[in-house]
Amino acid sequence: MSEVIEITVYRLEELSDAARDKARAWYREGGFDDDWYDAVYEDFQRVTEILGLNLKTRTVRLMGGGTQQEPCIWFRGFWSQGDGACFETFYAYRKGAPRRIREYAPQGTELHRIADALQVIQRRNFYQLRADVRHHGHYYHEYCMAISVQRDSPSWQDLTADAEEVVIEALRDLARWLYRQLEREYDYLSSDEVVDEAIIANGYTFTEAGRRFG
């Protein structure tokens, strides 16, 4: 025989401090939107365009059966050794990149440094340097990017001695910068204040102990 069991449920603001912490932990484990990092990706794509990078894309199958192209950007974080971010791209000289990146990100000193480094090494090589970046291995960090650098010289001039190293390090620094943006966004979205706002806005309820009810 069925029976009716009554249970009292609570809003987040009605919970004790300990129960509230448990409710927040539930949200952090599974309540994040799948696309929480979209804004970071969009910003990164704009940055790469300014710097002369043409991100490669991959085909992703959608829930409804269709497909769409997404940039080849990956990350893993944020607490384990080997965590990081990486991407696949083609790189070539982009005129005015140092000026344009300062206009786009006035406070982005690391981006300014990367743009300046690429500008200097391109100038030494008559703006003929190109790079191909692809992911390899099972992890996602800057050292999982296989980077080949070439000089597209009509007279077959070789790269200057430091060209390969400078381009590789600049692109890896860009991957490190991306990871820091992702980490900063995650820390913000998982802060108590933002988590509380999300739980309250969605009207979630909990048991007295802080377990999700509805």
Salt bridges, closest charged atoms under 4 A:
ASP21 OD1 - ARG24 NH1 2.94
GLU49 OE1 - ARG46 NH1 3.23
GLU70 OE1 - ARG58 NH2 3.94
ASP83 OD1 - ARG76 NE 3.70
GLU103 OE2 - ARG99 NH1 3.15
GLU110 OE2 - ARG113 NH2 2.76
ASP116 OD2 - ARG102 NH2 2.74
ASP132 OD1 - LYS56 NZ 2.72
GLU142 OE2 - ARG176 NE 3.12
ASP152 OD2 - ARG130 NE 3.24
ASP162 OD2 - ARG124 NH1 2.49
GLU169 OE2 - ARG176 NH1 3.10
ASP173 OD2 - ARG113 NH2 2.60
ASP173 OD1 - ARG176 NH1 2.43
ASP192 OD2 - ARG24 NH1 3.68
ASP192 OD1 - ARG28 NH2 2.52
ASP196 OD1 - ARG24 NE 2.77
